[in-house]
């Protein structure tokens, strides 16, 4: 009896989680009929533990926890190749991003360096309206505990004017701030980035 109650509670949590992911992404996993075009065209599939088609299948089977723990949702480049090839127009990149956000909330960050890079990139864009490459590189290297990783690359890049020491801000930084505020409001108290 106890095992049945635990199983029922787990299934209920998975259903609620799947509903949240589908609402956040605007994607119904039932729309996918497993043709495999998304996986066949994915340029990052070689680095994934599950193909994009398999991630959707996990969700269709109610195995949401398994999907959240996968490396695939972190490796997805959001390039839209799968979406453009899908005969049912399943927006897989939006689904992957919603899964990534839920995984972060649950503490399942399978690719820590990708998460660190994502936060460094968005922080730079929010602060300056564009990416300050040198600042982002320093932030990433410090947070990923590799402080001297790119140290030898910096001098030649600076000499060849490929990197700026100081960031350049865009003229209307308020527009970027409003975009970030709108996204945060849409997340309703979720993760900042």
N, C-alpha and C positions, 0 to 999 in steps of 0.2 A: 504494500500500500504506500509506504514512504517513497519507494522508488518511482512509483507512478506519479505521485504528487510532484516530485522533483523534476521528472521528465515533462510533466504538464507545465510547470513553471518555466522551464528552459524553453519549451516550444512557444509559450506565450511571449517571453522576452524577445525571442528571435523574430516573431511576427511583428511585434511593436517596433523593433529595430529596422526590420525590412520596410515597414510602412514609413518610418521616418526618412530612410534613405530614398525611397521612391518619391516622397513628397519634396524633399530637398532637391532632388535631381530632376524631377518632372518626368521620370522614366518609369514605365511599368515593365517589370521583368517578364511578364506574361507575353509581351509583344514579340519577344525573341523566339524564333522557331528553330534555332540551333543550326543554321545553314553553314556557319563557319567562315563566312567571308571576312568578318572582323579579324579573326585570328590569322587567316591566310595573308592579309594585307598589312598586318601590324609590323612596323619596322623595329619595334622593341621586343617582339615576342621571344626572340632567342634568349633574352635575359630574364624572362618571367618564369615563376614557378607554376603558374596556371595561365593558360592562354585567356584572352578576353572572353571567348565563348565559354570557357570552363568557369570563369568567375560568375557569369550570368547563370550558368547551370547550377552552381552552388547556391545562389540566391533563390532560384526556382525551386530547389529541393529543401529550402529552409535552413541551409547550412551557412547562416550569416556570419557566425563566429569564425568559421574557417576562411571565409572571404576577407574578413577584417584582418586576419593574421597573415594574409598572403603578401608576398613581395610585389606581386603584379600591380596592386593599386598604387604603389610608390614608384614603380618603374614606368608606368604609363606616362608618355610624353604629352598627352592631350593634343596630339597632332591632327586629329579629326579624320584620319584615314579610315578608321573603322566605321565612323558615322557616315562618311560619304559613300562607302561601299555597301552599307546595310540596306537591304531591300525593304525593311520595315521601319527605317529611319530611327532606330534605337540610338539615342544619344549616349553612347558608351563613355565618352570622356566626362560628361557631367555626372554619370553614375559613379565612375571611378573617383572623381573628386569628392562626391558625397560620402563614399565609402572611406576615403582617406580621412575626411573630417571626423567621421564616427570612430574610426580606428584611433585617431589622436585622442579623442575624448575618453576612450576606453583604455588608453595607455599601450596600444599595440602599434609601435612604430618599427616596422620591419626593416626599414632603410633609414637609419638615423642621419646619415650625411645628406640624403635627399631632403629630409625635413629641415635640417640646419640650413641648407642652401636656399630652400623655399622661403624660410623666415628671413634670411639675410637679404635676399632679393626684394621681397615685399617691403621690408623695413627701409631699404634704400629708396625704392620708388615712392613710398609714402613720405619720406623725409624731404626728398629733393625733386620729386616729380619725374625722375628718370633714375637710371642705375648709375651709381658712382662705383665703377668697377674696382678701384683700388680699395675703397672702404668696404665693399662687399667681400672682396677677397680676404682682407684682414679679418673681418668679422667671422667669415666661414672658417678660416684656418684656426683662429683662436677657439671657437666653439667646438670644432671637431678635434681639438687637441693636437693639431699639427702646425704650431706657430711658425715654423720656418720652411714649410712645404714649398712655397713659391718664391722664397727670398732671392734666389739667384736669377729668377726671371724678371724681377722688378727693375733693376738698373738698365738693362738694354731696352726694355719697354718704355721706361721714362725718357731715355736718351732719344729714342725714335718717336717720341710723342704719341705713343699708343696708350699711355695711361696718364691720367691727370691726378696730381697729388690732392688738389682741392676739388671738392664737388661743384658742379654747376647746377643751379636751380632753374627750373622752368619759370616762365613769366607769371602764369596763373596757377600758382601752387594750391590755391583754394579749390579749384576744380578737382584736383586729385584728392585732396582731403575730403571733399564731399563724396567722392566715389567710395573711399574707404569707410566713411561713416555710414553710407547707405548699405554697404555689404555687411558691416557689423550689425546694423539694425535688422537686416534680413536674417542674420544668424541667431537673433533673439537670445543674446547672452552666451553664444557659443564661443569657440576659439577665435582669437583676434585675427589670425591669418589662416 
